[in-house]
Amino acid sequence: MIHTYKVSGMTCNGCVASVKKALEAHPAISEAAVSLESGEVKLTMDKHLSDQALQKALGTEKYRIHTDEPAEVKAPDQAEKSWLETYKPLLLIFFFLAGTNFLIVTRHGPFDLTDWMSGFMAGFFLVFSFFKFLDLRGFAESYRMYDLLAKRVPVYGYIYPFIELGLGIAYLSGFNPAITYSVTIIVMGFSSLGVIQSVLNKKQIRCACLGAVFNLPMSTVTIIEDLLMVGMAGWMLYSM
């Protein structure tokens, strides 16, 4: 028998995979067809299961499964947010890094753009890798949903935060600028390809730039973030 249920709380394909895996682990369920777009799951079952039994099978309150659409209002994390509210964490990090590095660069002399860029990128990679390390597995699962290499080599999702950490340390210590800039261009340039593809295809995927801590949607903001790093590294490499 096949029954259709509503599932709330899913925000990306990683959530879809988690729901599918949890439900298909139940002995009475032979197949779970989960749709992120409709927020529905079609269950092929040997016997009918109650909503309570299915919720228990999910093993988490993050996702809610029910027979009919509930009448209550949306939860705060599911409510519609403005652009500013959505990207507030990203904007705060950007302005904090930009302002802090401006003060550091101008502390003992006139403003130097190359020094500012180098300090900004050091902070960028260190901060962003930090958030990824808070939930490395969650980041890797989200990242493989859109990154071209992580799709084919899942372990790359676990390696990527270490690459960002290494770049942050390299910028901070001034390690071989030519190599540091070149690696940045290659890594961030390649990463942007998967982001651009997902945005053009209008896929509803969570951006993994701040790991699994913040629920940021994939958008042109993510593209700008990656290409900004490529542009800065390219400019500094050209200026050497």
C-alpha positions in Angstrom: 0.0 0.0 0.0 1.1 3.6 -0.8 0.3 6.5 1.5 1.2 10.2 1.1 2.2 12.4 4.0 3.3 16.0 4.5 6.8 16.6 5.9 7.8 20.0 7.2 11.3 21.2 8.2 13.1 20.2 5.0 15.3 22.9 3.5 17.7 21.2 1.2 18.5 17.9 -0.6 20.5 16.8 2.4 17.3 17.0 4.5 15.5 14.9 1.8 18.3 12.2 2.0 18.0 12.2 5.8 14.3 11.8 5.8 14.4 9.1 3.1 17.1 7.1 5.0 15.3 7.3 8.3 11.9 6.2 7.0 13.3 3.4 4.8 15.1 2.0 7.9 11.7 1.1 9.3 10.9 -2.6 8.7 7.4 -1.9 7.5 8.4 0.7 4.9 9.9 -0.6 1.6 10.3 2.7 -0.2 10.1 6.4 0.7 9.8 8.9 -2.2 10.5 12.3 -0.8 9.9 15.6 -2.6 11.5 18.8 -1.4 9.4 21.0 -3.7 6.0 19.7 -2.5 7.1 18.8 1.0 5.5 15.4 0.6 6.7 11.8 1.0 5.0 8.8 -0.6 5.5 5.7 1.5 5.2 2.1 0.2 4.3 0.1 3.3 3.5 -3.4 4.3 1.0 -2.1 6.9 -0.4 1.2 7.8 1.6 3.2 10.4 0.3 6.0 12.6 1.7 9.5 12.4 3.2 9.0 15.8 5.0 5.8 14.6 6.4 7.6 11.5 7.5 10.6 13.6 9.3 8.2 15.9 11.0 6.6 12.9 12.4 10.0 11.9 14.1 10.1 15.2 14.2 14.0 15.4 11.9 16.9 16.0 13.6 18.8 13.2 11.2 17.2 10.7 7.5 16.8 11.3 5.5 14.2 9.4 1.7 14.2 9.3 -1.2 12.9 7.2 -2.8 16.3 6.5 -1.4 19.8 6.4 -1.6 21.3 9.9 -3.7 24.4 10.5 -1.2 26.2 12.8 1.0 29.0 11.6 4.5 28.4 10.3 7.3 28.0 12.7 9.7 30.9 13.0 12.4 29.2 11.1 10.0 28.4 8.2 8.4 31.9 8.1 9.2 34.2 5.1 12.2 36.3 5.8 13.4 39.5 4.1 16.6 39.6 2.2 18.4 41.5 5.0 17.2 39.0 7.7 18.2 36.1 5.5 21.8 37.3 4.9 22.4 39.1 8.1 25.0 36.7 9.4 27.0 36.9 6.1 26.8 40.7 6.0 27.9 41.1 9.6 30.9 38.9 9.0 31.8 40.9 5.9 31.6 44.3 7.6 33.3 43.2 10.7 36.2 41.8 8.7 36.4 44.8 6.4 36.3 47.3 9.3 38.8 45.4 11.5 41.3 45.1 8.7 41.0 48.7 7.7 41.9 49.7 11.3 44.8 47.3 11.4 46.2 48.4 8.0 45.9 52.2 8.8 47.2 51.9 12.4 50.9 52.7 11.5 50.6 54.3 8.1 48.5 55.1 5.0 45.9 52.7 3.7 47.4 49.9 1.5 44.9 48.0 -0.6 47.0 44.9 -1.0 47.6 44.6 2.8 43.9 45.1 3.4 42.9 42.5 0.9 45.4 40.0 2.3 44.1 40.6 5.9 40.5 40.4 4.8 41.0 37.1 3.0 42.9 35.7 6.0 39.9 36.5 8.2 37.4 35.3 5.6 38.9 31.8 5.3 39.6 31.4 9.0 36.0 32.5 10.0 34.3 30.5 7.3 36.3 27.3 8.0 35.5 27.7 11.7 31.7 27.5 11.1 32.2 24.5 8.8 34.2 22.7 11.5 31.3 23.2 14.0 29.4 20.5 12.0 31.8 19.0 9.5 29.4 16.2 8.5 26.5 18.5 8.1 28.6 20.8 5.9 29.9 17.9 3.8 26.3 16.6 3.2 25.1 20.1 2.1 28.2 20.8 0.0 27.9 17.7 -2.1 24.4 18.8 -3.1 25.9 21.4 -5.5 29.7 21.2 -5.7 30.8 19.5 -8.9 33.7 17.6 -7.2 32.0 16.8 -3.9 29.2 15.2 -5.9 31.6 12.6 -7.4 34.1 12.4 -4.5 32.1 12.9 -1.3 35.2 13.0 0.9 36.1 16.3 -0.7 33.3 17.9 1.4 35.3 16.9 4.5 38.6 18.1 3.0 37.4 21.5 1.8 37.2 23.2 5.3 40.9 22.2 5.8 41.8 23.9 2.5 40.1 27.1 3.7 41.9 26.8 7.0 45.2 26.4 5.2 44.5 29.4 3.0 43.6 31.5 6.0 46.8 30.6 7.7 48.8 31.2 4.5 47.3 34.8 4.1 47.9 35.5 7.8 51.5 34.3 7.8 52.4 35.7 4.3 53.4 32.3 3.1 54.5 32.3 -0.6 52.0 34.8 -1.9 52.1 33.6 -5.5 51.2 30.0 -4.5 48.5 31.3 -2.1 46.9 33.5 -4.6 47.0 30.8 -7.3 45.4 28.2 -5.1 42.7 30.6 -4.1 41.8 31.3 -7.7 41.7 27.6 -8.5 39.7 26.5 -5.5 37.2 29.4 -5.3 36.9 29.6 -9.1 36.0 25.9 -9.3 33.7 26.1 -6.3 31.8 28.9 -8.0 30.9 26.7 -11.0 28.7 24.5 -8.9 27.1 27.5 -7.3 26.4 29.2 -10.6 24.9 26.0 -12.0 22.6 25.5 -9.0 21.4 29.2 -9.1 20.8 29.0 -12.9 18.8 25.8 -12.4 16.9 27.5 -9.6 17.5 24.6 -7.2 16.3 25.1 -3.6 19.6 24.2 -1.9 21.0 25.5 1.4 24.3 27.4 0.9 27.1 25.7 2.8 29.4 28.7 3.0 28.7 29.1 6.8 28.5 25.3 7.4 25.3 23.8 8.8 25.0 26.5 11.5 23.0 29.0 9.5 20.3 28.2 7.0 21.3 30.5 4.1 19.7 29.8 0.6 21.8 29.4 -2.5 21.7 32.7 -4.5 23.6 35.3 -6.5 25.0 36.4 -3.1 26.9 33.1 -2.9 28.3 33.6 -6.4 29.5 37.1 -5.5 31.2 35.7 -2.4 33.2 33.2 -4.4 34.0 35.4 -7.3 35.0 38.3 -4.9 37.7 36.0 -3.5 38.8 35.0 -7.0 38.9 38.7 -8.0 41.0 39.8 -5.0 43.5 36.9 -5.4 43.7 37.7 -9.1 44.3 41.4 -8.5 47.1 40.7 -6.0 48.7 38.1 -8.2 48.7 40.5 -11.1 50.1 43.3 -8.9 53.1 41.3 -7.8 
